[in-house]
Amino acid sequence: MNKRGSGIKIKTVFRIYRNGPGAVPTYCKLQSLIGNVSSTTFIYGGSRAWTSSSDLLALDRMTSAEDIGNADYKSATSIYDFTVLDIDGNQVSLEKYRNHVCIIVNVASKCGYTHVNYTQLVDLYDRFESKGLKILAFPCNQFMSQEPGTSEEIKCFISGYKGDGKFDVFSKINVNGEDAHPLWKYLKEKQGGLLIDAIKWNFTKFVINKQGQPVERSAANVNPFDMEKTIVKKLSSEIGDLYCRDASYVGC
């Protein structure tokens, strides 16, 4: 505590751990704790820093979104049981993707796989969005800190690939560890990886069918175009033959 004249400046650090629904204090409760504290840092789950009172609202919304529909990922029957936060902090029920084929991917801006993945995902979206394809991009900074930017910086980066308004981009999450988002725990359980189920790198991609079931998992070194046969097959289950890049594929 430093006192200069009649003013008092206090810096406080709160470490907050989520341990079941409702365990993290809400915005109002935290605000009442702050009082006249002028500089406050909140560390959520040991990995997320919140450095101003305005950030508390985002913390509260994130906590609420994790609690709604996500109480027990092991009891989930599809991705539709989960709620996530979009890049602007709004709650989104994945129920909105019912009857769509989805690609769910953890993205990063500074990865060696960034360019090929964004380029090919945009191409897939342009060709198949009208047939029912949706792309859900989840920024993640767990792999060599290759997604360090703010939400605004991430949106700006994606716009450079003409992905703005095409991808549904969500708030930055963890995909591994105890504080991994429940959706990603569910995905890993339903589509395990080679040797271990943990996500091994950026741009791990899951194909979700029209019933909300994960049906394919592809590693970072698998290009999105290599998933096209599965995507076309799942889309064409109701709408008939589609154009795809591999004209020899039965069903194109």
CYANA upper distance limits for C-alpha pairs under 8 A (distance plus 0.5 A):
  1 MET  CA      8 ILE  CA      7.77
  1 MET  CA      9 LYS  CA      6.85
  1 MET  CA     10 ILE  CA      5.93
  1 MET  CA     11 LYS  CA      7.93
  2 ASN  CA      8 ILE  CA      6.79
  2 ASN  CA      9 LYS  CA      6.37
  2 ASN  CA     10 ILE  CA      7.65
  3 LYS  CA      7 GLY  CA      6.63
  3 LYS  CA      8 ILE  CA      5.43
  3 LYS  CA      9 LYS  CA      7.19
  4 ARG  CA      8 ILE  CA      7.10
  9 LYS  CA     37 VAL  CA      7.69
  9 LYS  CA     38 SER  CA      6.77
  9 LYS  CA     39 SER  CA      8.29
 10 ILE  CA     37 VAL  CA      6.07
 10 ILE  CA     38 SER  CA      6.57
 10 ILE  CA     39 SER  CA      6.92
 11 LYS  CA     37 VAL  CA      7.33
 11 LYS  CA     38 SER  CA      7.34
 11 LYS  CA     39 SER  CA      5.40
 11 LYS  CA     40 THR  CA      6.14
 11 LYS  CA     41 THR  CA      8.31
 12 THR  CA     37 VAL  CA      7.81
 12 THR  CA     39 SER  CA      7.15
 12 THR  CA     40 THR  CA      5.43
 12 THR  CA     41 THR  CA      6.82
 13 VAL  CA     40 THR  CA      6.40
 13 VAL  CA     41 THR  CA      5.27
 13 VAL  CA     42 PHE  CA      6.38
 13 VAL  CA     43 ILE  CA      8.11
 14 PHE  CA     40 THR  CA      8.18
 14 PHE  CA     41 THR  CA      6.75
 14 PHE  CA     42 PHE  CA      5.32
 14 PHE  CA     43 ILE  CA      6.81
 15 ARG  CA     42 PHE  CA      6.36
 15 ARG  CA     43 ILE  CA      5.33
 15 ARG  CA     44 TYR  CA      6.82
 15 ARG  CA     45 GLY  CA      8.12
 15 ARG  CA     46 GLY  CA      7.58
 16 ILE  CA     24 VAL  CA      7.21
 16 ILE  CA     42 PHE  CA      7.50
 16 ILE  CA     43 ILE  CA      6.48
 16 ILE  CA     44 TYR  CA      5.50
 16 ILE  CA     45 GLY  CA      6.63
 16 ILE  CA     46 GLY  CA      8.07
 17 TYR  CA     23 ALA  CA      8.26
 17 TYR  CA     24 VAL  CA      7.18
 17 TYR  CA     44 TYR  CA      6.62
 17 TYR  CA     45 GLY  CA      5.41
 17 TYR  CA     46 GLY  CA      7.94
 18 ARG  CA     23 ALA  CA      6.09
 18 ARG  CA     24 VAL  CA      5.91
 18 ARG  CA     44 TYR  CA      8.32
 18 ARG  CA     45 GLY  CA      7.08
 19 ASN  CA     23 ALA  CA      6.06
 19 ASN  CA     24 VAL  CA      8.08
 20 GLY  CA     71 ALA  CA      8.28
 21 PRO  CA     67 ASP  CA      5.99
 21 PRO  CA     71 ALA  CA      7.51
 22 GLY  CA     67 ASP  CA      8.05
 24 VAL  CA     63 THR  CA      7.67
 25 PRO  CA     29 LYS  CA      6.34
 25 PRO  CA     30 LEU  CA      6.69
 25 PRO  CA     60 ASP  CA      8.31
 26 THR  CA     30 LEU  CA      6.68
 26 THR  CA     60 ASP  CA      5.79
 27 TYR  CA     31 GLN  CA      6.44
 27 TYR  CA     56 LEU  CA      6.01
 27 TYR  CA     57 LEU  CA      6.09
 27 TYR  CA     59 LEU  CA      7.85
 27 TYR  CA     60 ASP  CA      5.81
 28 CYS  CA     32 SER  CA      6.73
 29 LYS  CA     33 LEU  CA      7.00
 30 LEU  CA     34 ILE  CA      6.87
 30 LEU  CA     56 LEU  CA      8.07
 31 GLN  CA     35 GLY  CA      7.38
 31 GLN  CA     53 SER  CA      7.69
 31 GLN  CA     56 LEU  CA      8.33
 34 ILE  CA     40 THR  CA      8.37
 39 SER  CA     51 THR  CA      7.68
 39 SER  CA     52 SER  CA      7.15
 40 THR  CA     50 TRP  CA      8.31
 40 THR  CA     51 THR  CA      6.10
 40 THR  CA     52 SER  CA      6.37
 40 THR  CA     53 SER  CA      7.85
 41 THR  CA     49 ALA  CA      6.91
 41 THR  CA     50 TRP  CA      5.89
 41 THR  CA     51 THR  CA      4.92
 41 THR  CA     52 SER  CA      7.33
 42 PHE  CA     48 ARG  CA      8.03
 42 PHE  CA     49 ALA  CA      5.80
 42 PHE  CA     50 TRP  CA      5.17
 42 PHE  CA     51 THR  CA      6.83
 43 ILE  CA     47 SER  CA      6.74
 43 ILE  CA     48 ARG  CA      5.59
 43 ILE  CA     49 ALA  CA      5.05
 43 ILE  CA     50 TRP  CA      6.93
 44 TYR  CA     48 ARG  CA      5.23
 44 TYR  CA     49 ALA  CA      6.90
 44 TYR  CA     50 TRP  CA      8.36
 45 GLY  CA    179 ASP  CA      7.17
 50 TRP  CA     55 ASP  CA      6.26
 50 TRP  CA     56 LEU  CA      7.59
 50 TRP  CA     59 LEU  CA      8.32
 51 THR  CA     55 ASP  CA      7.26
 52 SER  CA     56 LEU  CA      7.63
 53 SER  CA     57 LEU  CA      8.26
 54 SER  CA     58 ALA  CA      8.16
 55 ASP  CA     59 LEU  CA      6.89
 56 LEU  CA     60 ASP  CA      6.62
 57 LEU  CA     61 ARG  CA      6.65
 58 ALA  CA     62 MET  CA      6.51
 58 ALA  CA     89 GLY  CA      6.95
 59 LEU  CA     63 THR  CA      6.62
 60 ASP  CA     64 SER  CA      6.64
 61 ARG  CA     65 ALA  CA      6.57
 61 ARG  CA     85 LEU  CA      8.48
 61 ARG  CA     89 GLY  CA      7.41
 61 ARG  CA     90 ASN  CA      8.07
 61 ARG  CA     91 GLN  CA      8.00
 62 MET  CA     66 GLU  CA      6.77
 62 MET  CA     85 LEU  CA      7.12
 62 MET  CA     89 GLY  CA      7.79
 63 THR  CA     67 ASP  CA      6.83
 64 SER  CA     68 ILE  CA      6.71
 65 ALA  CA     83 THR  CA      6.22
 65 ALA  CA     84 VAL  CA      6.24
 65 ALA  CA     85 LEU  CA      6.94
 65 ALA  CA     91 GLN  CA      6.43
 66 GLU  CA     70 ASN  CA      6.38
 66 GLU  CA     71 ALA  CA      8.36
 66 GLU  CA     83 THR  CA      7.15
 66 GLU  CA     84 VAL  CA      7.31
 66 GLU  CA    181 HIS  CA      7.93
 66 GLU  CA    182 PRO  CA      8.01
 67 ASP  CA     71 ALA  CA      6.35
 68 ILE  CA     82 PHE  CA      7.94
 68 ILE  CA     83 THR  CA      6.72
 69 GLY  CA     81 ASP  CA      6.06
 69 GLY  CA     82 PHE  CA      5.64
 69 GLY  CA     83 THR  CA      6.53
 70 ASN  CA     81 ASP  CA      7.49
 70 ASN  CA     82 PHE  CA      6.00
 70 ASN  CA     83 THR  CA      7.36
 70 ASN  CA    182 PRO  CA      6.75
 70 ASN  CA    183 LEU  CA      8.24
 72 ASP  CA     76 ALA  CA      7.50
 72 ASP  CA    182 PRO  CA      8.28
 73 TYR  CA    182 PRO  CA      6.11
 73 TYR  CA    183 LEU  CA      7.47
 73 TYR  CA    185 LYS  CA      7.45
 73 TYR  CA    186 TYR  CA      6.16
 74 LYS  CA    186 TYR  CA      7.20
 76 ALA  CA     81 ASP  CA      6.36
 76 ALA  CA     82 PHE  CA      8.50
 76 ALA  CA    186 TYR  CA      8.11
 77 THR  CA     81 ASP  CA      7.47
 78 SER  CA    211 GLN  CA      7.86
 78 SER  CA    212 GLY  CA      5.45
 78 SER  CA    213 GLN  CA      6.00
 79 ILE  CA     94 LEU  CA      6.86
 79 ILE  CA     95 GLU  CA      8.15
 79 ILE  CA    183 LEU  CA      7.54
 79 ILE  CA    212 GLY  CA      5.74
 79 ILE  CA    213 GLN  CA      7.28
 80 TYR  CA     93 SER  CA      7.54
 80 TYR  CA     94 LEU  CA      5.23
 80 TYR  CA     95 GLU  CA      4.89
 80 TYR  CA     96 LYS  CA      8.29
 80 TYR  CA     97 TYR  CA      7.98
 80 TYR  CA     98 ARG  CA      7.63
 80 TYR  CA    212 GLY  CA      6.85
 81 ASP  CA     93 SER  CA      8.28
 81 ASP  CA     94 LEU  CA      7.50
 81 ASP  CA     95 GLU  CA      7.63
 82 PHE  CA     93 SER  CA      6.71
 82 PHE  CA     94 LEU  CA      6.36
 82 PHE  CA     95 GLU  CA      8.36
 82 PHE  CA    182 PRO  CA      8.26
 82 PHE  CA    183 LEU  CA      6.80
 83 THR  CA     91 GLN  CA      7.16
 83 THR  CA     92 VAL  CA      6.03
 83 THR  CA     93 SER  CA      4.91
 83 THR  CA     94 LEU  CA      6.46
 84 VAL  CA     91 GLN  CA      6.28
 84 VAL  CA     92 VAL  CA      5.78
 84 VAL  CA     93 SER  CA      6.98
 84 VAL  CA     94 LEU  CA      7.94
 84 VAL  CA    170 PHE  CA      7.88
 85 LEU  CA     89 GLY  CA      5.76
 85 LEU  CA     90 ASN  CA      5.75
 85 LEU  CA     91 GLN  CA      5.13
 85 LEU  CA     92 VAL  CA      6.31
 85 LEU  CA    170 PHE  CA      6.26
 85 LEU  CA    171 SER  CA      6.14
 86 ASP  CA     90 ASN  CA      5.86
 86 ASP  CA     91 GLN  CA      7.01
 86 ASP  CA     92 VAL  CA      7.12
 86 ASP  CA    168 ASP  CA      8.11
 86 ASP  CA    169 VAL  CA      6.53
 86 ASP  CA    170 PHE  CA      4.28
 86 ASP  CA    171 SER  CA      5.71
 87 ILE  CA    151 SER  CA      6.55
 87 ILE  CA    155 LYS  CA      8.43
 87 ILE  CA    169 VAL  CA      6.12
 87 ILE  CA    170 PHE  CA      4.74
 87 ILE  CA    171 SER  CA      4.76
 87 ILE  CA    172 LYS  CA      8.04
 88 ASP  CA    151 SER  CA      7.82
 88 ASP  CA    170 PHE  CA      8.20
 88 ASP  CA    171 SER  CA      7.64
 89 GLY  CA    171 SER  CA      7.18
 94 LEU  CA     98 ARG  CA      8.13
 97 TYR  CA    101 VAL  CA      8.39
 97 TYR  CA    102 CYS  CA      8.14
 97 TYR  CA    134 LYS  CA      8.23
 97 TYR  CA    212 GLY  CA      8.34
 98 ARG  CA    210 LYS  CA      6.74
 98 ARG  CA    211 GLN  CA      7.11
 98 ARG  CA    212 GLY  CA      7.08
 99 ASN  CA    132 GLY  CA      8.31
 99 ASN  CA    209 ASN  CA      8.33
 99 ASN  CA    210 LYS  CA      4.74
 99 ASN  CA    211 GLN  CA      6.76
 99 ASN  CA    212 GLY  CA      8.24
100 HIS  CA    132 GLY  CA      5.62
100 HIS  CA    133 LEU  CA      6.47
100 HIS  CA    134 LYS  CA      7.22
100 HIS  CA    209 ASN  CA      7.44
100 HIS  CA    210 LYS  CA      5.35
100 HIS  CA    211 GLN  CA      8.47
100 HIS  CA    235 LEU  CA      8.49
101 VAL  CA    132 GLY  CA      6.65
101 VAL  CA    133 LEU  CA      5.47
101 VAL  CA    134 LYS  CA      6.75
101 VAL  CA    207 VAL  CA      7.76
101 VAL  CA    208 ILE  CA      6.10
101 VAL  CA    209 ASN  CA      5.34
101 VAL  CA    210 LYS  CA      5.64
101 VAL  CA    212 GLY  CA      8.49
101 VAL  CA    231 ILE  CA      7.74
101 VAL  CA    234 LYS  CA      7.29
101 VAL  CA    235 LEU  CA      6.93
102 CYS  CA    133 LEU  CA      6.19
102 CYS  CA    134 LYS  CA      5.17
102 CYS  CA    135 ILE  CA      6.07
102 CYS  CA    136 LEU  CA      7.56
102 CYS  CA    206 PHE  CA      8.46
102 CYS  CA    207 VAL  CA      6.28
102 CYS  CA    208 ILE  CA      5.41
102 CYS  CA    209 ASN  CA      7.21
102 CYS  CA    210 LYS  CA      8.45
103 ILE  CA    133 LEU  CA      8.29
103 ILE  CA    134 LYS  CA      6.90
103 ILE  CA    135 ILE  CA      5.32
103 ILE  CA    136 LEU  CA      6.56
103 ILE  CA    205 LYS  CA      6.97
103 ILE  CA    206 PHE  CA      6.03
103 ILE  CA    207 VAL  CA      5.23
103 ILE  CA    208 ILE  CA      6.72
104 ILE  CA    135 ILE  CA      6.61
104 ILE  CA    136 LEU  CA      5.25
104 ILE  CA    137 ALA  CA      6.59
104 ILE  CA    138 PHE  CA      8.10
104 ILE  CA    205 LYS  CA      6.20
104 ILE  CA    206 PHE  CA      5.64
104 ILE  CA    207 VAL  CA      7.11
104 ILE  CA    208 ILE  CA      8.06
105 VAL  CA    135 ILE  CA      8.31
105 VAL  CA    136 LEU  CA      6.86
105 VAL  CA    137 ALA  CA      5.66
105 VAL  CA    138 PHE  CA      6.60
105 VAL  CA    203 PHE  CA      6.08
105 VAL  CA    204 THR  CA      6.14
105 VAL  CA    205 LYS  CA      5.04
105 VAL  CA    206 PHE  CA      6.96
106 ASN  CA    137 ALA  CA      6.42
106 ASN  CA    138 PHE  CA      5.16
106 ASN  CA    139 PRO  CA      6.08
106 ASN  CA    140 CYS  CA      6.57
106 ASN  CA    175 VAL  CA      8.36
106 ASN  CA    202 ASN  CA      6.23
106 ASN  CA    203 PHE  CA      5.52
106 ASN  CA    204 THR  CA      6.52
106 ASN  CA    205 LYS  CA      7.68
107 VAL  CA    114 THR  CA      8.10
107 VAL  CA    137 ALA  CA      6.67
107 VAL  CA    138 PHE  CA      6.27
107 VAL  CA    139 PRO  CA      5.22
107 VAL  CA    140 CYS  CA      6.68
107 VAL  CA    147 GLU  CA      8.18
107 VAL  CA    202 ASN  CA      6.23
107 VAL  CA    203 PHE  CA      5.80
108 ALA  CA    114 THR  CA      7.09
108 ALA  CA    139 PRO  CA      6.32
108 ALA  CA    140 CYS  CA      6.80
108 ALA  CA    141 ASN  CA      7.57
108 ALA  CA    146 GLN  CA      6.18
108 ALA  CA    147 GLU  CA      5.15
108 ALA  CA    202 ASN  CA      6.75
108 ALA  CA    203 PHE  CA      7.97
109 SER  CA    114 THR  CA      6.62
109 SER  CA    146 GLN  CA      6.80
109 SER  CA    147 GLU  CA      5.96
109 SER  CA    154 ILE  CA      7.93
109 SER  CA    157 PHE  CA      7.67
110 LYS  CA    114 THR  CA      7.21
110 LYS  CA    146 GLN  CA      5.36
110 LYS  CA    147 GLU  CA      6.89
111 CYS  CA    146 GLN  CA      6.46
111 CYS  CA    202 ASN  CA      7.83
113 TYR  CA    117 ASN  CA      6.65
113 TYR  CA    202 ASN  CA      8.27
113 TYR  CA    203 PHE  CA      7.86
113 TYR  CA    220 ALA  CA      7.46
113 TYR  CA    221 ASN  CA      7.83
114 THR  CA    118 TYR  CA      6.54
114 THR  CA    203 PHE  CA      8.29
115 HIS  CA    119 THR  CA      6.43
116 VAL  CA    120 GLN  CA      6.51
116 VAL  CA    223 ASN  CA      7.64
117 ASN  CA    121 LEU  CA      6.36
117 ASN  CA    203 PHE  CA      7.78
117 ASN  CA    223 ASN  CA      6.91
117 ASN  CA    224 PRO  CA      6.81
118 TYR  CA    122 VAL  CA      6.55
118 TYR  CA    161 TYR  CA      7.20
118 TYR  CA    163 GLY  CA      8.30
119 THR  CA    123 ASP  CA      6.88
119 THR  CA    161 TYR  CA      7.17
120 GLN  CA    124 LEU  CA      6.67
120 GLN  CA    223 ASN  CA      8.03
120 GLN  CA    224 PRO  CA      6.36
120 GLN  CA    225 PHE  CA      6.91
121 LEU  CA    125 TYR  CA      6.60
121 LEU  CA    135 ILE  CA      8.39
121 LEU  CA    224 PRO  CA      6.65
121 LEU  CA    225 PHE  CA      8.46
122 VAL  CA    126 ASP  CA      6.63
122 VAL  CA    161 TYR  CA      7.98
122 VAL  CA    162 LYS  CA      7.87
122 VAL  CA    163 GLY  CA      6.62
122 VAL  CA    166 LYS  CA      8.03
123 ASP  CA    127 ARG  CA      6.87
124 LEU  CA    128 PHE  CA      6.43
124 LEU  CA    129 GLU  CA      8.24
124 LEU  CA    224 PRO  CA      8.43
124 LEU  CA    225 PHE  CA      8.08
124 LEU  CA    228 GLU  CA      8.48
125 TYR  CA    129 GLU  CA      5.55
125 TYR  CA    133 LEU  CA      7.16
125 TYR  CA    134 LYS  CA      7.69
125 TYR  CA    135 ILE  CA      7.84
125 TYR  CA    166 LYS  CA      7.57
128 PHE  CA    132 GLY  CA      7.10
128 PHE  CA    133 LEU  CA      6.08
129 GLU  CA    133 LEU  CA      5.02
129 GLU  CA    134 LYS  CA      6.91
131 LYS  CA    235 LEU  CA      7.39
131 LYS  CA    239 ILE  CA      8.11
132 GLY  CA    235 LEU  CA      7.43
133 LEU  CA    235 LEU  CA      8.07
134 LYS  CA    167 PHE  CA      7.74
134 LYS  CA    168 ASP  CA      8.18
135 ILE  CA    166 LYS  CA      8.14
135 ILE  CA    167 PHE  CA      5.68
135 ILE  CA    168 ASP  CA      6.61
136 LEU  CA    167 PHE  CA      6.54
136 LEU  CA    168 ASP  CA      5.42
136 LEU  CA    169 VAL  CA      6.53
136 LEU  CA    170 PHE  CA      7.94
137 ALA  CA    167 PHE  CA      7.02
137 ALA  CA    168 ASP  CA      6.59
137 ALA  CA    169 VAL  CA      5.29
137 ALA  CA    170 PHE  CA      6.72
138 PHE  CA    169 VAL  CA      6.65
138 PHE  CA    170 PHE  CA      5.71
138 PHE  CA    171 SER  CA      7.09
138 PHE  CA    172 LYS  CA      6.70
138 PHE  CA    173 ILE  CA      7.35
139 PRO  CA    147 GLU  CA      7.15
139 PRO  CA    154 ILE  CA      8.48
139 PRO  CA    169 VAL  CA      8.26
139 PRO  CA    170 PHE  CA      7.46
139 PRO  CA    171 SER  CA      7.14
139 PRO  CA    172 LYS  CA      5.15
139 PRO  CA    173 ILE  CA      6.97
140 CYS  CA    146 GLN  CA      8.47
140 CYS  CA    147 GLU  CA      6.46
140 CYS  CA    172 LYS  CA      5.90
140 CYS  CA    173 ILE  CA      5.91
140 CYS  CA    174 ASN  CA      6.38
140 CYS  CA    175 VAL  CA      7.70
140 CYS  CA    202 ASN  CA      8.11
141 ASN  CA    145 SER  CA      5.26
141 ASN  CA    146 GLN  CA      6.14
141 ASN  CA    147 GLU  CA      5.03
141 ASN  CA    148 PRO  CA      6.54
141 ASN  CA    172 LYS  CA      8.06
141 ASN  CA    173 ILE  CA      8.26
141 ASN  CA    174 ASN  CA      7.86
142 GLN  CA    146 GLN  CA      8.10
142 GLN  CA    147 GLU  CA      8.50
142 GLN  CA    174 ASN  CA      7.08
142 GLN  CA    175 VAL  CA      8.27
142 GLN  CA    176 ASN  CA      8.46
143 PHE  CA    201 TRP  CA      6.64
143 PHE  CA    202 ASN  CA      7.20
149 GLY  CA    153 GLU  CA      5.97
149 GLY  CA    154 ILE  CA      6.52
150 THR  CA    154 ILE  CA      6.69
151 SER  CA    155 LYS  CA      6.73
151 SER  CA    171 SER  CA      7.58
151 SER  CA    172 LYS  CA      8.24
152 GLU  CA    156 CYS  CA      6.66
153 GLU  CA    157 PHE  CA      6.64
154 ILE  CA    158 ILE  CA      6.76
155 LYS  CA    159 SER  CA      6.72
155 LYS  CA    164 ASP  CA      7.59
155 LYS  CA    169 VAL  CA      8.46
156 CYS  CA    160 GLY  CA      7.22
157 PHE  CA    161 TYR  CA      7.93
158 ILE  CA    162 LYS  CA      7.25
158 ILE  CA    163 GLY  CA      5.85
158 ILE  CA    164 ASP  CA      6.53
159 SER  CA    163 GLY  CA      5.69
159 SER  CA    164 ASP  CA      5.15
162 LYS  CA    166 LYS  CA      8.36
163 GLY  CA    167 PHE  CA      6.34
173 ILE  CA    180 ALA  CA      7.51
173 ILE  CA    181 HIS  CA      6.99
174 ASN  CA    179 ASP  CA      7.07
174 ASN  CA    180 ALA  CA      5.07
174 ASN  CA    181 HIS  CA      6.64
175 VAL  CA    179 ASP  CA      8.49
175 VAL  CA    180 ALA  CA      5.08
175 VAL  CA    181 HIS  CA      6.62
175 VAL  CA    184 TRP  CA      6.19
175 VAL  CA    185 LYS  CA      7.87
175 VAL  CA    199 ILE  CA      7.27
176 ASN  CA    180 ALA  CA      5.43
176 ASN  CA    184 TRP  CA      8.40
176 ASN  CA    185 LYS  CA      8.27
176 ASN  CA    198 ALA  CA      6.78
176 ASN  CA    199 ILE  CA      6.98
180 ALA  CA    184 TRP  CA      7.17
180 ALA  CA    185 LYS  CA      7.19
181 HIS  CA    185 LYS  CA      7.04
182 PRO  CA    186 TYR  CA      6.66
183 LEU  CA    187 LEU  CA      6.76
184 TRP  CA    188 LYS  CA      6.62
185 LYS  CA    189 GLU  CA      6.74
186 TYR  CA    190 LYS  CA      6.75
187 LEU  CA    191 GLN  CA      6.46
187 LEU  CA    192 GLY  CA      8.47
187 LEU  CA    206 PHE  CA      8.15
187 LEU  CA    214 PRO  CA      7.17
188 LYS  CA    192 GLY  CA      5.70
188 LYS  CA    193 GLY  CA      7.88
188 LYS  CA    197 ASP  CA      6.23
188 LYS  CA    198 ALA  CA      7.28
188 LYS  CA    199 ILE  CA      8.09
189 GLU  CA    197 ASP  CA      7.71
190 LYS  CA    214 PRO  CA      7.04
191 GLN  CA    197 ASP  CA      8.29
191 GLN  CA    214 PRO  CA      7.18
191 GLN  CA    215 VAL  CA      7.76
191 GLN  CA    216 GLU  CA      7.31
191 GLN  CA    217 ARG  CA      6.65
192 GLY  CA    196 ILE  CA      7.58
192 GLY  CA    197 ASP  CA      5.04
192 GLY  CA    198 ALA  CA      8.30
192 GLY  CA    217 ARG  CA      8.32
193 GLY  CA    197 ASP  CA      4.86
193 GLY  CA    198 ALA  CA      7.30
193 GLY  CA    199 ILE  CA      8.01
193 GLY  CA    217 ARG  CA      8.13
199 ILE  CA    204 THR  CA      7.33
200 LYS  CA    204 THR  CA      8.18
200 LYS  CA    219 ALA  CA      8.35
201 TRP  CA    219 ALA  CA      8.19
201 TRP  CA    220 ALA  CA      6.75
202 ASN  CA    220 ALA  CA      6.56
203 PHE  CA    219 ALA  CA      7.47
203 PHE  CA    220 ALA  CA      5.28
204 THR  CA    217 ARG  CA      7.76
204 THR  CA    218 SER  CA      6.30
204 THR  CA    219 ALA  CA      5.23
204 THR  CA    220 ALA  CA      5.49
205 LYS  CA    217 ARG  CA      6.17
205 LYS  CA    218 SER  CA      5.56
205 LYS  CA    219 ALA  CA      6.99
205 LYS  CA    220 ALA  CA      7.94
206 PHE  CA    214 PRO  CA      6.89
206 PHE  CA    215 VAL  CA      7.89
206 PHE  CA    216 GLU  CA      6.11
206 PHE  CA    217 ARG  CA      5.04
206 PHE  CA    218 SER  CA      6.93
207 VAL  CA    214 PRO  CA      6.27
207 VAL  CA    215 VAL  CA      6.29
207 VAL  CA    216 GLU  CA      5.62
207 VAL  CA    217 ARG  CA      7.03
207 VAL  CA    230 THR  CA      8.43
207 VAL  CA    231 ILE  CA      7.78
208 ILE  CA    212 GLY  CA      6.16
208 ILE  CA    213 GLN  CA      5.78
208 ILE  CA    214 PRO  CA      4.90
208 ILE  CA    215 VAL  CA      6.32
208 ILE  CA    216 GLU  CA      7.88
209 ASN  CA    213 GLN  CA      5.97
209 ASN  CA    214 PRO  CA      7.04
209 ASN  CA    215 VAL  CA      7.13
209 ASN  CA    234 LYS  CA      6.61
210 LYS  CA    234 LYS  CA      7.90
210 LYS  CA    235 LEU  CA      8.49
216 GLU  CA    230 THR  CA      8.45
218 SER  CA    222 VAL  CA      6.44
218 SER  CA    227 MET  CA      8.31
222 VAL  CA    226 ASP  CA      7.08
223 ASN  CA    227 MET  CA      7.83
224 PRO  CA    228 GLU  CA      7.46
227 MET  CA    231 ILE  CA      6.88
228 GLU  CA    232 VAL  CA      6.48
228 GLU  CA    244 CYS  CA      7.91
229 LYS  CA    233 LYS  CA      6.55
229 LYS  CA    244 CYS  CA      8.44
229 LYS  CA    249 TYR  CA      7.92
230 THR  CA    234 LYS  CA      6.68
231 ILE  CA    235 LEU  CA      6.60
232 VAL  CA    236 SER  CA      6.28
232 VAL  CA    242 LEU  CA      7.31
232 VAL  CA    244 CYS  CA      7.77
232 VAL  CA    251 GLY  CA      8.28
232 VAL  CA    252 CYS  CA      8.03
233 LYS  CA    237 SER  CA      6.76
233 LYS  CA    251 GLY  CA      7.51
235 LEU  CA    239 ILE  CA      7.23
236 SER  CA    240 GLY  CA      5.23
236 SER  CA    241 ASP  CA      6.27
236 SER  CA    242 LEU  CA      7.16
236 SER  CA    251 GLY  CA      8.12
240 GLY  CA    251 GLY  CA      8.49
241 ASP  CA    251 GLY  CA      6.09
241 ASP  CA    252 CYS  CA      5.75
242 LEU  CA    251 GLY  CA      7.80
242 LEU  CA    252 CYS  CA      5.60
243 TYR  CA    247 ALA  CA      8.23
243 TYR  CA    252 CYS  CA      5.94
244 CYS  CA    252 CYS  CA      6.42
246 ASP  CA    252 CYS  CA      8.19
247 ALA  CA    252 CYS  CA      6.71
248 SER  CA    252 CYS  CA      8.09
